[in-house]
Amino acid sequence: MSQPTQSTKLTQRSGRWRVWHRWLSLFFGVQMVLWSISGAYMVFFELSFIHGDHLVRPVAQQLPVTAQPAPLNQVLKAFPRAREITLQSTLIHGSMVPTYKIFGHRTTQLINAQTLERLEFSQADITAISNVYYAATDTPKIRSVEYLESQAPSEISASLLPVWQVNYDDFANTSFYISPRTGELLTKRHDFWRGFDFMWMLHIMDYETRENITSWLLRIFILGTGVLMVTGMVLLIFTLRQKPTKVAS
């Protein structure tokens, strides 16, 4: 009975490693493809584009020439707990009105700089303010305007509530989120941002909050991918060590 040759032993060993490599490829290979696709998407687009900076035009905060705001000491008397006060102009009822923004310990509010009355924005005011910010076209087309008070969509933080959501009928399905207290643009979203957020979820493997970059699932797959690479290198070594079979003439 002939003894197995060195080449036969190498073939048997490489066969066992090849089985492991195939199973690891089946289990971890899909995630490697997802890492490649999601990484390519996130690298391809500029962050400023993903953030939607191109959708917003700068809004001048110049006060009307005829503005006569109340003295600051009068404002402090009416709002003794104010930590910071800024004077600005705000679009209300179709015209720019001088306003004071009052920063408190937990909240921020907007008051009329002349009467010191708290300002409230109607849906028409929010729509007009949003259109002033909107830079994609000079004739914006709004799909819907909603006041979100108790449940935030997954694309924004619940800490922004309550907030006005203005949805535009454009190529990227842009959404502006406007503060009901100050009329400021808090954040903006569009389909390319939503795609980035989805790819980020696939990349870090956090399918709930999309924030945890050190989850055990991610660590396990990183370790498994490393083992997959090791088995591939071992198979390469076995392949290089095997002598080519001579064909008898």
C-alpha positions as CSV (number, residue, x, y, z in Angstrom):
1,M,0.0,0.0,0.0
2,S,1.6,3.3,-1.1
3,Q,2.1,6.1,1.3
4,P,0.4,9.5,0.5
5,T,2.7,11.9,-1.2
6,Q,3.5,15.4,0.1
7,S,1.3,16.8,-2.7
8,T,-1.6,14.6,-1.6
9,K,-1.2,15.8,2.0
10,L,-1.2,19.4,0.9
11,T,-4.3,18.8,-1.2
12,Q,-6.1,17.2,1.8
13,R,-5.2,20.1,4.1
14,S,-6.1,22.7,1.6
15,G,-9.5,21.0,1.1
16,R,-10.3,21.4,4.8
17,W,-9.3,25.1,4.7
18,R,-11.3,25.5,1.5
19,V,-14.4,24.2,3.3
20,W,-13.9,26.7,6.1
21,H,-13.3,29.5,3.6
22,R,-16.5,28.8,1.6
23,W,-18.7,28.8,4.7
24,L,-17.1,32.0,6.0
25,S,-17.5,33.6,2.6
26,L,-21.2,32.6,2.6
27,F,-21.8,34.0,6.1
28,F,-19.6,37.1,6.0
29,G,-19.3,37.8,2.3
30,V,-22.7,39.5,2.0
31,Q,-21.8,42.0,4.7
32,M,-18.5,42.7,2.9
33,V,-20.4,43.5,-0.2
34,L,-22.7,45.8,1.8
35,W,-19.7,47.5,3.3
36,S,-18.3,48.1,-0.2
37,I,-21.5,49.5,-1.6
38,S,-22.3,51.7,1.4
39,G,-18.8,53.0,1.6
40,A,-18.7,53.9,-2.0
41,Y,-22.0,55.8,-1.7
42,M,-20.8,57.8,1.3
43,V,-17.5,58.6,-0.4
44,F,-19.0,59.6,-3.7
45,F,-21.1,62.5,-2.4
46,E,-19.8,65.6,-0.8
47,L,-20.9,66.0,2.8
48,S,-22.1,69.6,2.1
49,F,-24.4,68.1,-0.6
50,I,-25.7,65.4,1.8
51,H,-26.3,68.0,4.5
52,G,-28.4,69.9,1.9
53,D,-26.4,73.2,2.0
54,H,-27.2,73.7,-1.6
55,L,-31.0,73.8,-0.8
56,V,-30.7,76.8,1.5
57,R,-30.1,80.4,0.7
58,P,-28.7,82.8,3.2
59,V,-31.4,85.0,4.7
60,A,-30.5,88.6,5.6
61,Q,-31.4,89.7,9.2
62,Q,-31.3,93.4,8.5
63,L,-33.7,95.5,10.6
64,P,-36.3,97.7,8.9
65,V,-35.2,101.3,8.7
66,T,-38.3,102.4,10.7
67,A,-37.7,99.9,13.4
68,Q,-37.9,101.3,17.0
69,P,-37.2,98.4,19.3
70,A,-37.9,98.7,23.0
71,P,-34.9,99.5,25.2
72,L,-32.9,96.5,26.5
73,N,-33.5,97.3,30.1
74,Q,-37.3,97.2,29.5
75,V,-36.8,93.7,27.9
76,L,-34.8,92.5,30.9
77,K,-37.5,93.8,33.2
78,A,-40.1,91.8,31.3
79,F,-37.9,88.7,31.0
80,P,-35.6,88.7,34.1
81,R,-34.6,85.0,33.6
82,A,-33.2,85.7,30.1
83,R,-29.6,84.4,29.6
84,E,-29.1,86.0,26.2
85,I,-31.1,88.4,24.1
86,T,-30.5,89.1,20.4
87,L,-32.2,91.7,18.1
88,Q,-33.2,90.5,14.6
89,S,-35.8,90.8,12.0
90,T,-38.4,88.0,11.3
91,L,-40.8,87.5,8.4
92,I,-44.4,87.6,9.9
93,H,-47.6,88.2,8.0
94,G,-45.7,88.9,4.8
95,S,-43.4,91.7,6.2
96,M,-40.1,91.9,8.2
97,V,-40.8,92.7,11.8
98,P,-38.1,93.6,14.4
99,T,-38.0,90.9,17.1
100,Y,-36.1,89.9,20.2
101,K,-34.9,86.3,20.6
102,I,-35.0,85.5,24.2
103,F,-32.7,82.6,25.3
104,G,-33.8,81.1,28.6
105,H,-32.4,78.2,30.6
106,R,-34.4,75.6,28.7
107,T,-36.4,77.3,26.0
108,T,-36.0,80.0,23.4
109,Q,-38.8,82.3,22.4
110,L,-39.4,85.2,20.0
111,I,-41.1,88.4,20.9
112,N,-42.1,91.6,19.1
113,A,-39.3,94.0,19.7
114,Q,-41.7,96.9,20.0
115,T,-44.6,95.5,22.0
116,L,-42.7,92.7,23.8
117,E,-45.5,90.4,23.0
118,R,-44.7,86.7,22.3
119,L,-45.0,85.9,18.6
120,E,-46.8,82.9,17.3
121,F,-46.4,81.6,13.7
122,S,-49.4,80.5,11.6
123,Q,-49.1,77.8,8.9
124,A,-49.0,80.6,6.3
125,D,-46.1,82.3,8.2
126,I,-44.1,79.0,8.3
127,T,-44.8,78.4,4.6
128,A,-43.5,81.9,3.7
129,I,-40.5,81.6,5.9
130,S,-39.6,78.2,4.4
131,N,-39.9,79.5,0.9
132,V,-37.5,82.3,1.8
133,Y,-34.9,79.7,2.8
134,Y,-35.6,77.4,-0.1
135,A,-32.9,77.9,-2.8
136,A,-33.5,75.0,-5.3
137,T,-35.9,77.1,-7.4
138,D,-37.5,80.5,-7.5
139,T,-40.9,79.0,-7.7
140,P,-41.1,76.4,-5.0
141,K,-43.9,73.9,-5.0
142,I,-45.0,72.6,-1.6
143,R,-46.5,69.2,-1.2
144,S,-47.6,69.4,2.4
145,V,-47.1,71.3,5.7
146,E,-47.5,69.5,9.0
147,Y,-47.1,70.4,12.6
148,L,-45.3,67.6,14.4
149,E,-45.8,67.6,18.1
150,S,-45.7,64.1,19.6
151,Q,-44.0,61.8,17.2
152,A,-40.9,62.7,15.1
153,P,-40.1,61.0,11.8
154,S,-37.1,58.7,11.9
155,E,-35.0,61.2,9.9
156,I,-34.9,63.8,12.8
157,S,-34.2,63.7,16.5
158,A,-37.2,63.8,18.8
159,S,-35.5,66.6,20.7
160,L,-36.6,69.0,17.8
161,L,-40.2,68.5,18.7
162,P,-42.5,70.4,18.4
163,V,-41.6,71.4,14.8
164,W,-43.1,72.4,11.5
165,Q,-42.4,70.0,8.6
166,V,-42.5,71.6,5.1
167,N,-42.3,69.0,2.3
168,Y,-41.4,70.2,-1.2
169,D,-42.4,68.6,-4.5
170,D,-39.0,68.5,-6.0
171,F,-36.5,66.0,-7.4
172,A,-35.1,65.1,-4.0
173,N,-38.3,65.3,-2.0
174,T,-36.9,68.0,0.2
175,S,-38.2,68.6,3.8
176,F,-37.5,71.7,5.9
177,Y,-38.0,71.6,9.6
178,I,-38.9,75.0,11.0
179,S,-39.1,76.0,14.7
180,P,-42.6,77.0,15.8
181,R,-41.0,79.2,18.5
182,T,-38.5,81.2,16.5
183,G,-39.3,80.5,12.8
184,E,-35.7,79.3,12.3
185,L,-34.7,76.5,9.9
186,L,-33.6,73.8,12.3
187,T,-32.6,71.2,9.8
188,K,-33.3,69.9,6.3
189,R,-33.6,66.5,4.7
190,H,-33.7,65.1,1.1
191,D,-33.6,61.8,-0.6
192,F,-29.8,61.7,-0.9
193,W,-29.5,62.4,2.8
194,R,-32.0,59.6,3.4
195,G,-30.0,57.3,1.2
196,F,-26.8,58.2,3.1
197,D,-28.6,57.5,6.4
198,F,-29.6,54.1,5.1
199,M,-26.1,53.3,3.9
200,W,-24.7,54.4,7.2
201,M,-27.1,52.0,8.9
202,L,-25.8,49.1,6.7
203,H,-22.2,50.2,7.3
204,I,-22.2,50.2,11.1
205,M,-24.9,47.5,11.4
206,D,-27.0,49.4,13.8
207,Y,-30.5,48.8,12.5
208,E,-32.3,50.7,15.3
209,T,-30.7,54.0,16.4
210,R,-28.2,54.1,13.5
211,E,-25.7,55.7,16.0
212,N,-23.8,52.8,17.7
213,I,-20.5,52.2,16.0
214,T,-19.2,49.8,18.6
215,S,-22.0,47.2,18.7
216,W,-21.2,43.5,19.3
217,L,-22.7,42.6,16.0
218,L,-20.3,44.9,14.1
219,R,-17.3,43.6,16.2
220,I,-18.3,40.0,15.4
221,F,-18.5,40.6,11.7
222,I,-15.2,42.5,11.7
223,L,-13.6,39.5,13.5
224,G,-15.2,37.1,11.1
225,T,-14.1,39.0,8.1
226,G,-10.5,38.9,9.5
227,V,-10.8,35.1,9.9
228,L,-12.1,34.9,6.3
229,M,-9.0,36.8,5.1
230,V,-6.7,34.5,7.0
231,T,-8.3,31.4,5.5
232,G,-7.9,33.0,2.0
233,M,-4.2,33.7,2.6
234,V,-3.6,30.1,3.8
235,L,-5.3,28.7,0.7
236,L,-3.1,31.0,-1.4
237,I,0.0,29.5,0.4
238,F,-1.2,26.0,-0.2
239,T,-1.7,26.8,-3.9
240,L,1.8,28.2,-4.3
241,R,3.4,25.2,-2.6
242,Q,1.6,22.6,-4.7
243,K,3.8,21.4,-7.6
244,P,2.2,21.3,-11.0
245,T,1.3,17.8,-12.1
246,K,3.5,16.5,-14.9
247,V,1.6,15.1,-17.9
248,A,3.2,11.9,-19.3
249,S,4.2,12.2,-22.9
